[in-house]
Amino acid sequence: MMKKILILCLIVCSLSRLEAQEQGVQFQELTFQEALNKAKAENKLVFVDCYTSWCGPCKYMLNNVFVLPEVGVFFNEHFVNVKYDMEQGEGRYLNGRFHVRSYPTFLMIRPDGTVQHRIVGSRKTENFMECVKRGAEEKTSRYYLEKLYKERKLSAEQRTLYRKSLEDAGDRDKVKALTGEEFKQLSDQEKCLPENWYLYDQDEVGPQDERFAYVLTHKADFDKQIGKKVVDKRLYDNYYGLLTGLKSNAQVDDLFAFLSKQLETVDFIGKEGILLSLHFVNAQNSQNIDDMLCLLEKDVQNLPHAFLWKAPFLDFIIEKGSEEQIARYVALEERMINALDNDKMKNITKEFFAKYRSKLN
């Protein structure tokens, strides 16, 4: 009789465990210290979902990734899972303790409170699980690899894993520094090989970086090894990212001459739009109304959307321009609206130009 009861209990426990796993990740209502204590007792890590109530990507992960049975199977076996709103209760303390700067952030924490691995940002399931499994295994986690890096003991394979752990955490500055070190260690022949393209395929490697300059100097070699479309897109994206990120007048003044000269040395798909953007930023920075209007009148269709969206907000043209200049600006309304592919921006543009026409009248 006792044997039958024992078997029945085992079956019930197994079914309960299976049902829990099928429901996805089981987040537990625990304080952080309780989670650490439980992880120590069960020989697990603590997985912390750092979220906020207003974070859309956080909700995406909760509703589309954490609910999957296959995700639950791994998480419930390897982690004590908890989640905290970083703007409420204990979450505010944890936010400061672990320097959470963006949402969602996911922490894999050892029972002693040390962060073993960090993942920043929402991701598709397959990519997310790659990051999680890398962090769950001590010898592929950032905690382990960073110690080896500081001791200068990383093998080539471990160096790759360390870079991936930095990418998991969205630590772009450290990725740039690490790949910069790797770049310096390669011969000219090795620098152009496809397996080393990751050294250049980064948003942070901008036009003023030595690696970017190397691609320009050896573009024919990279086109042959990597493919012209891939190389051209990387050049375009890096120029575009730099120009859209400029914030101060000093930045524009310092960069305009440098970029103008650099762009004379290279051709790539989309160069015309980058040149137009460069002159647009320079004219806007100096509030040169005639130059702004000439650029918009001549080539509004080729102006990248990030700059085209700024065009309706050029209030200095209305505030400082002559009647003739304001009339030229208002006359651009239809062409600018037709160049936009975003209905919201089209409506905003119409509203601004209605205001400008009223002021002109």
N, C-alpha and C positions, 0 to 999 in steps of 0.2 A: 504493500500500500504506500509506504513512504517513498519507494522508488518511483511509483507512478506520479505522486505529487511533485517530486523533484523534477521529473521529465516535463510535467505540465508547466511548472514554473519556468523552466528553461525555454520552453516553446513560447510562452507569453512574453518573456524578456526579449527573446529574439525578434518576435513580431513587433514589439514596441520599439525596439531599436531600428528595425527596418522601416517602420512607419515614420519615425523621426527623421531618418536619413532621406526618405522620399519627399519630405516637406522642405528640404533645403537646409541652409545653415540655421542652427538652433542658437540664437542669441539668448544669453542668460541674464537675468536681473541680479547682478552682483555689483558690489562696490569694487573699485580697482584692487584693493588689498585682498578682498575675498577671492577675486579672480586669480591673483598671484598665488594665494595659498592653495587654491584648488588645482592650479596648473602644476605646482610643486608636488602635490599629493598624487596626481595622475601622470606625472612625467610628460607634461605637455607644454606648449607655449601658449601665451595669451594672445589672441587676435583681437585688436581693437579697431572698430570702425569709428573714425572721427568724422562726424557729420554736423551739418546745421540744418535747421528747419526749412531754410529758403534755398538750399543747394539742389539744383536740378540734377546734376550728375550723381549726387548722393542717392537721390530717389531712383535714378536709373539703375544703379547697382543693386539697391534693395529689392526692386521690383522685377528686374530682368536677369540678374546673375545669382544673387544669394538664394533665390527661390528654387534654383535648379537642383534636382536630386543628385546628379553627379558631383556638383559642387559641395552639397551637403555631406556626402559620403566622406570626402577628403577632410573638410573642415571639422566635422564633428569627431573625427578620429584623431586629428592632430592638435586641435586647439581647444582652449576654453574661450568661447566667443562672446564678446561683449561689445556694446556700442554706446557712445555717449555724445550727446549734443554739446558741442564745444562752446556754446554760449549759455549753457544752463548747468547749475549744480556742480557736481564733481568734474564735469567736462571742462569748466573754465580753469580749474586747477591743472588738469592734464594738458590742456592747450598750452599753458605756459611751461609746464615741466618738460614736454616733449617738442616744444618749438613748432607747433603745427601752424603753417602759414597759408595753406590752401586746402580746399575741400573738393572731394573727399580725400582724406589721408588714412592709410591703413598701416597699423603698426603690428609687428610680430615681436612680442616681448618675452624675454626669459623670466623664469620665476623670481630671479633676484632683482627684477625691474630694469634690466639692461635691454635696450632696443637691439634686436638681432637683425631686423630687416624693416625697410620702410617702402611703401608703394604710394605714389601720389597720383591722383586723377582717376577718373572712370575709364574702364577698358572693356573691350569685348571679352567674352568668357574665355576663349582659348588663350589669348594673350595674358589675361589676368591670372589664369591658373599657372601659366609658365612662371610668372613673377612670384606667385605664392609658393610654388614648389621649390623655387630657387631659394627663397627666404626661409622656408621650413627646414631645409637641410643645412646644418651648421656650416659645413665646409664649402658651401656655395653662397652663403649669406654675406651680406656686407660686413657684419660684425667680425667675422672670421677673416675675410679677405682684406679688410682695411688694416687690421693688425699686421698682416704679412706685407702689405704695401708700405707701411711706415717703417718696417724692418728691412725693406728692400729685398724681400724673399719671394716675390711673386714669380711663378713660372709663366710662360707665354699663355698657356691655357687659363691659368688663374687670373692673369691680367685682363683677358677677355671677359671672364666672369665678373671681375671687379667693375669693369666699365658698365656691364649690364646692370649690376646692382645700383650703380650711380644713376643710370637711366631710369631704373624702377622708381627711384626716389625723386626724379625730376631735378637732380642736382647738376644743372647745366654748366655751372662754372667749373666744377670738379671734372666733369666729362671733358670739357674743353682743355683744361690743364693736363689731364692724363693723356689725351690723344695728341696734344702738342708735344709731350715728351716722346711719344712713340714716333711721331713724324720726324723728329730730329735724329732718331736712331737708324733710319732707313737710308739706303743708297738711292740715287736718282732713279735707277731702274726699278727698284722696289716701290718707290713712291707712286708710280703710275699703274701698278698692278690692280686688277679688280678687287682682290681680297683686302686691299688697303683703302678702298674708296670711302669707307666709313670715317676716315680721318678728315675728310672734306665735306661729307654729306651731313652737315650740321648747320642749323640756323645761326649758331653763335660764331661760326667761322666767317666773319664779315669781310668786306672789301679792304679793311686795314690790317687784316691778319696775314701773316707770312704764308700760311697754307693757301689762302685764297689767291695771293699773288703768284704762288707756285703753279696753281691751276691755269692762271692766265698765261704765264710764260710757256707752259707745256701743254696748251690746250689741244693741239693736234694729236699728241700722244694719248691724252685722256679720251678724246673723241674716238680714237681707234680702240682703246682698251675697254672703255666703259660704255660708249655710245653717245653720239652727239646730242640726242634729245635729252638724255639724262643729265649730261654735263650742262647743257644750256639752261635747263630748268633750275638746276642748283644755282647757277650764276644769277638768273633772274630773281629767284626767291630771296637770295641773300641781299641783292641790291634793293629789292622791293621792301624787305623787312627793315633794312636800315633807314630808308627814306620815310616809311610810314611811322617809324619810331622816334624820329627827331622831335625834340621838345623845345629846345632853347635857340635863341637867335645865334648865340656863339657857335653852337654845333653846326648850324647851316653855313655860317660864314667860313668856318674852318674846313668843311668838307666839300664845298661846292667846287673849288679849284682842283682839289685832289681827285674827286670823282670824275670831273670833266676830262681831266688828263688821262686817267686810268681807262675810261670808256673808249678813248680814241685808239687804244691798243688791242681791242678785242671785238669780235662780232659774235652774236648769239641770238637765238630766237627770242623776240620780245625786247630787244635793245631799244627800238624806237620808243616804246612805251616808257622804258626806264629813263631815257634821255628827256622825254617830255615831262615825266614826274620830277626829275631833278630840277629842271627849269621852273616848273610850277612851284615847287617848294621854295626855291630861291626868290622868285618874284613875290610870292605870298609873304615870305619872311621880311622882304624889304618894302612891302606894300606898294610895289610898282604897278599901278593900275593898268597902264598901257600894255606892259608885258603880260600881265594876267589875261587881259582881254584878247590880245593877239594869240596867245597859246590856246585859249578856249575856242576862239573863232576858227583857227586854222585846223585844229586836230582834236576836237572834243571826243570823237569816237574812239581814239586810241589812248585816251587818258585812263589808266587803271581805275577801277571802281572806288578804291580807297580814297583816291584824290577827287574823283568825280563827285563823291558824296560830300566832300568839303565845299564844293563850288557854290551851292546855294547859301552858304553861311559866310560869305565874304562881305560882311557888313561894312568894312572899311571902304569898299567901292561906293556904297550909298552915302556913307558919312563924309568922305573926302573927295569923291569924284565930281567931275563937271557934269552938266546935264547931258552932254554928248556922250560921255563915258557911261553914265547910268543907263542911257537909252540903249547903248550897244550891249550892255550887260543884260538888260531886260529882254532884248531881242534874242538872246541865247536860250531862253526858257524851253522852247519846243525841242531843240536839238539835244539839250541836256537830259530832258525827260525821256526822249527816245533812246538815249544811250544807256539809261539805267535799266536793270532787269529785276528790280526790287520794287514791288507795288507800294510798300510803306514809304520808301525814299521818294518815289514819284509823287506821292501825295504831299509829303513834306516840302518837296521842291516847289510844287504848285502854290502852296501856302506862302512860302517865302517870296516868290515872284509876284504874287498878288499884293503883298505888302510893299514890295519895291515899286510896282507900277503905281500904287496909290501915292507913294512919296514923290515919284517922278511927276505925276499929274499935279 
